[in-house]
Every structure is written in C-alpha cells, then in structure tokens.
Amino acid sequence: MSVPEEEERLLPLTQRWPRASKFLLSGCAATVAELATFPLDLTKTRLQMQGEAALARLGDGARESAPYRGMVRTALGIIEEEGFLKLWQGVTPAIYRHVVYSGGRMVTYEHLREVVFGKSEDEHYPLWKSVIGGMMAGVIGQFLANPTDLVKVQMQMEGKRKLEGKPLRFRGVHHAFAKILAEGGIRGLWAGWVPNIQRAALVNMGDLTTYDTVKHYLVLNTPLEDNIMTHGLSSLCSGLVASILGTPADVIKSRIMNQPRDKQGRGLLYKSSTDCLIQAVQGEGFMSLYKGFLPSWLRM
C-alpha cells in the first residue's frame, strides 16, 4: 500500500467521503428538526385546506360547516378532537422526505457552490450564483422527495376525514405508498410535483440566498461576528423571505396532493396547478394563497 493511500485511510470519514458525510449529516439534522417542528407543519396543512372552494362542486358540505380557525385554535382543536399525539400524524413519511430532500439539496448546493460556480477572489459567494444554485438544488431535492411529500400530506388529513365521517384511506405509511402505487402507478407517486418543485425553487432561492447575503452583510457592516447571533438573525430573515415566496405554491401543492381521485388516479377537483390557483383565487380570494403562512414561517 502506497503512503498516500495509507494517509487517506487515517483521515476522518468526513474528509474521506465529504459528499456522503454531508448528505448523512443533513439527513440526521433534518430528522431532529422534523420531530421538533412537525406540529407546526401539520397545523399549516390543515389551515391550507380550510374553506377549499372546489369541494362545493362535489357537494361536500365540509366547507360550509367547518369554522375558520387560526394557527393556535387549529392546534388546540386537533388536541381536543383527535388527541395530543395526532399532532405528529404523518411524521414518518415527513422524516423520509427530509432525509432525501435536505440531504440531496445540501449536497447539490455545496457541489454547485464549490465545483461548478466557485467563489470570488475575496472568498465571497456572489448573489446571482446563490440564486441559481439554491433554485437548482431545491428543484432536484424536492423532485426526488415528492412521493414521501405526497404520502405525508394525505396522512396529515386522515384525522380530519375521520371527524367528518369519511373512511380512512390508509392503514399506515407503507400501505399508503403501496395503495398510491397500485392506483396511479409510478406516475401517481409524483402527483403535485409541478407546484412542489416550484415551491422548492422559490423557498430555496429565498432561504439560501437571503441567509448568505444577510450573514455577509452583518459580518462586514456591523460589530457582529460569525456567531450564533449572526446565524439566528440570518435565519429569521431568510425564513420570512422564503415563506413569502413559497407559501402560495405550497397551498396549491397541498390541495392537489390531497384531492380525491378516480380509479385511474386522476384528480377530481383540479386539472392542473394553474386550475387550482384560479379556483382558489376566484372562490376564496387572493389571500387564500397565504393560508398557513405563520406556522410555515415559524417552522422555517
């Protein structure tokens, strides 16, 4: 064995396999964050479905009978009507999603930043490169994770279906994947992928680019150093921008994924994401596109 090979074997795993290490570390961090913030995600999804105008065409009376509730009242309602642990209903596919999405996104973004685009001479990463890199990384990660996102959204709505007297669609996570695959084929697992990757592109554009830009500005123009305070302020700003940009696409994505389907797996409420957008604005007003905004921002 040559000397370089021997030295390489002595290196830590994070240096020997940097891309794989970043993927695994991102996935582990995402799992912890998912468990801690999942009640906010469930609340967000329930809020996004409130007052869905398209249900009137199917003769569903839920829209008229269900009162509008804000974030806190929705969360308390879930606890009172379904039980405390139901705040984590759908957390398993959500963890699957974040391992795939966060790992794939961060590895892609790091690769684009370090290898494809590169930094400037002063070690600063230009804004236009962050924009392109963030959007590309988000699109790739979200497309790969779409099946898990689909199952997560549908399982989050199972408790509401039970309260409305409707039959439950799934017995568990793996049954959900199997049923969707059996009814819609491989294509069925990617239902709602168009607004999903649109949301991912917008969220990552706002999240990653705002974070880098704000942190760089604070370090260069304020007494703050590169510490937890700087990271916290950067995250606060990036989460706000990401939520403003991504919430409309998130609402459309959730509604398309949760809509009832025929035996061929075709949606009964919406023909496309554009159709869903038009029906939401015409039937509920423009601000319906920002249902669930507050829990979305807090979660980010």
C-alpha positions in Angstrom: 0.0 0.0 0.0 1.4 3.4 -1.0 1.9 6.2 1.5 -0.9 8.4 0.1 -3.4 5.6 0.4 -2.3 4.9 4.0 -2.6 8.6 4.9 -6.1 8.7 3.3 -7.2 5.7 5.4 -6.2 7.6 8.5 -8.3 10.6 7.7 -11.7 11.1 9.4 -14.7 9.8 7.4 -16.0 13.4 6.9 -12.8 14.1 4.9 -12.6 10.8 3.1 -16.2 11.0 1.8 -17.2 14.6 2.2 -20.3 14.5 -0.1 -21.7 11.3 1.6 -21.0 12.8 5.0 -22.8 16.0 4.3 -25.8 14.0 3.0 -25.9 11.9 6.1 -25.4 14.8 8.5 -28.0 16.9 6.7 -30.4 14.0 6.9 -29.8 13.5 10.6 -30.2 17.2 11.4 -33.4 17.3 9.3 -34.8 14.4 11.2 -34.3 16.1 14.6 -35.8 19.4 13.2 -38.7 17.5 11.7 -39.7 15.9 15.0 -39.4 19.2 16.9 -41.4 21.3 14.4 -43.8 18.8 12.9 -46.9 20.0 14.8 -46.4 23.3 13.0 -46.3 21.5 9.7 -49.5 19.6 10.5 -51.2 22.8 11.6 -50.1 24.5 8.4 -51.5 21.8 6.2 -54.9 21.8 8.0 -55.1 25.6 7.6 -54.3 25.3 3.9 -57.3 23.0 3.4 -59.8 25.3 5.2 -62.6 26.7 3.1 -61.5 24.9 0.0 -63.9 26.3 -2.6 -63.5 23.5 -5.1 -65.1 21.0 -2.7 -68.5 22.7 -3.3 -68.5 21.2 -6.8 -68.6 17.7 -5.3 -71.4 18.5 -3.0 -69.1 18.4 0.1 -70.7 20.3 3.0 -67.4 20.5 5.0 -66.6 23.9 3.6 -69.8 25.4 4.9 -69.8 23.6 8.3 -66.2 23.9 9.3 -65.4 27.2 11.1 -62.3 29.1 10.2 -59.6 28.8 12.8 -56.2 30.3 13.2 -52.9 28.6 14.0 -53.4 28.3 17.8 -57.1 27.3 17.6 -56.3 24.7 14.9 -53.6 23.1 17.0 -55.8 23.1 20.1 -58.6 21.7 18.1 -56.5 18.8 16.9 -55.5 18.0 20.5 -59.1 18.2 21.8 -60.8 16.4 18.9 -58.1 13.8 17.9 -55.6 13.6 20.8 -52.2 15.1 21.6 -50.2 12.6 19.7 -52.1 13.3 16.5 -50.0 16.4 16.2 -47.4 14.1 14.8 -49.7 12.2 12.4 -47.7 11.7 9.2 -44.3 12.3 10.8 -42.8 9.1 9.4 -43.1 10.0 5.7 -42.1 13.5 6.7 -38.8 12.1 8.1 -38.3 10.1 4.9 -38.9 13.3 2.9 -36.5 15.4 4.8 -33.7 12.8 4.7 -34.0 12.7 0.9 -34.8 16.4 0.4 -32.4 18.0 2.8 -29.6 15.7 2.1 -30.0 16.0 -1.7 -30.5 19.7 -1.5 -27.4 20.5 0.6 -25.1 18.1 -1.3 -26.2 19.6 -4.6 -25.9 23.2 -3.4 -22.4 22.6 -1.9 -21.3 20.9 -5.2 -22.6 23.8 -7.3 -21.0 26.4 -5.0 -17.6 24.7 -4.7 -17.2 23.0 -8.0 -19.4 24.4 -10.7 -19.6 28.2 -9.8 -16.8 28.8 -7.4 -16.2 31.7 -5.1 -14.8 35.1 -5.9 -11.3 36.2 -5.1 -12.4 37.6 -1.7 -14.0 34.3 -0.8 -17.5 35.8 -1.2 -20.2 33.9 -3.0 -21.9 36.2 -5.4 -25.7 36.7 -5.1 -26.5 35.5 -8.6 -24.7 32.3 -8.1 -26.6 31.7 -4.8 -29.9 32.3 -6.6 -29.2 29.8 -9.4 -27.6 27.3 -7.1 -30.3 27.5 -4.5 -33.1 27.0 -7.0 -31.4 24.1 -8.8 -30.6 22.4 -5.5 -34.2 22.8 -4.3 -35.7 21.5 -7.5 -33.6 18.4 -7.6 -34.1 17.6 -3.9 -37.8 18.1 -4.0 -38.4 16.1 -7.2 -36.7 13.1 -5.6 -38.7 13.5 -2.4 -42.1 14.1 -4.0 -43.5 10.6 -3.2 -42.8 11.0 0.5 -44.3 14.5 0.5 -47.5 13.2 -1.2 -47.9 10.5 1.5 -47.2 13.0 4.3 -49.9 15.4 3.1 -52.5 12.7 2.7 -51.8 11.2 6.1 -51.9 14.6 7.8 -55.5 14.9 6.6 -56.6 11.5 7.8 -57.7 12.8 11.2 -59.9 15.4 9.6 -61.5 12.8 7.4 -62.3 10.6 10.4 -64.0 13.5 12.2 -66.1 14.1 9.0 -67.2 10.5 9.0 -65.3 9.6 5.9 -63.4 6.3 5.6 -59.7 6.4 6.2 -57.6 5.9 3.1 -54.5 4.2 4.7 -53.6 1.8 7.5 -50.0 3.1 7.7 -47.1 4.6 5.8 -46.2 1.5 3.7 -49.8 0.8 2.9 -50.1 4.4 1.7 -47.2 4.0 -0.7 -48.5 0.7 -1.9 -52.1 1.9 -2.4 -51.0 5.1 -4.3 -48.7 3.0 -6.5 -51.4 0.4 -7.2 -54.0 3.0 -8.2 -51.9 5.5 -10.0 -48.7 3.7 -10.9 -45.2 5.3 -10.7 -46.7 8.5 -12.1 -49.2 8.6 -9.2 -46.4 9.0 -6.7 -45.4 12.2 -8.4 -48.8 13.8 -8.2 -48.4 17.5 -7.5 -44.7 17.6 -8.4 -45.0 20.7 -10.5 -46.1 23.1 -7.7 -43.9 21.2 -5.4 -40.7 21.9 -7.3 -41.9 25.5 -7.9 -42.3 25.9 -4.2 -38.9 24.3 -3.6 -37.2 26.6 -6.1 -38.8 29.7 -4.6 -38.1 28.7 -0.9 -34.5 27.8 -1.6 -34.0 31.0 -3.6 -35.3 33.0 -0.6 -33.8 30.8 2.1 -30.2 30.1 0.9 -29.7 33.4 -0.9 -31.1 35.6 1.9 -29.2 33.7 4.5 -25.8 34.1 2.8 -26.5 37.8 1.9 -27.7 38.8 5.3 -24.9 37.0 7.1 -22.2 38.5 4.8 -23.7 42.0 5.4 -23.8 41.6 9.2 -20.3 40.4 9.4 -18.9 43.2 7.2 -21.0 46.1 8.3 -21.9 45.6 11.9 -20.0 44.7 15.1 -21.4 41.2 15.0 -19.0 38.3 14.3 -19.8 35.0 12.7 -21.5 33.5 15.7 -24.9 32.2 16.8 -26.4 35.7 17.0 -25.5 36.3 13.3 -26.8 32.9 12.3 -30.0 33.5 14.2 -30.7 36.9 12.6 -29.8 35.5 9.1 -32.2 32.6 9.7 -35.0 34.9 10.8 -34.7 37.0 7.6 -34.3 34.0 5.3 -37.3 32.2 6.7 -39.5 35.2 6.3 -38.5 35.7 2.6 -38.8 32.0 1.9 -42.3 31.9 3.4 -43.5 34.9 1.4 -42.2 33.4 -1.8 -43.1 29.8 -1.3 -46.5 29.7 0.6 -48.7 30.2 -2.5 -47.1 27.3 -4.3 -47.3 25.3 -1.0 -51.0 25.8 -0.7 -51.5 24.7 -4.4 -49.3 21.7 -3.9 -51.1 20.5 -0.7 -54.5 20.8 -2.3 -53.5 18.9 -5.4 -51.9 16.2 -3.4 -54.9 15.8 -1.1 -57.7 16.0 -3.7 -59.9 12.9 -4.2 -59.1 10.8 -7.3 -60.8 8.4 -9.6 -59.9 4.8 -10.2 -57.3 5.9 -12.7 -55.6 8.2 -10.2 -56.8 11.4 -11.9 -57.8 14.3 -9.7 -61.5 15.2 -9.3 -61.1 18.8 -8.2 -58.2 20.2 -10.2 -56.9 19.6 -13.7 -53.6 21.3 -13.0 -51.8 23.6 -10.6 -53.0 26.6 -12.7 -56.6 25.4 -12.4 -56.1 25.1 -8.6 -54.7 28.6 -8.4 -57.5 30.1 -10.4 -60.2 28.3 -8.4 -58.6 29.3 -5.1 -58.4 33.0 -6.0 -61.8 33.2 -7.6 -63.6 31.2 -4.8 -61.7 32.3 -1.7 -59.7 35.5 -2.6 -56.1 36.2 -3.2 -55.1 35.9 0.5 -56.2 32.2 0.4 -52.8 31.6 -1.2 -51.3 32.5 2.2 -53.2 30.2 4.4 -50.8 28.6 6.8 -48.2 31.4 6.4 -47.5 31.9 10.1 -46.7 28.2 11.1 -44.7 27.9 7.9 -42.5 30.9 8.8 -42.1 29.8 12.4 -41.1 26.3 11.3 -38.5 27.6 8.9 
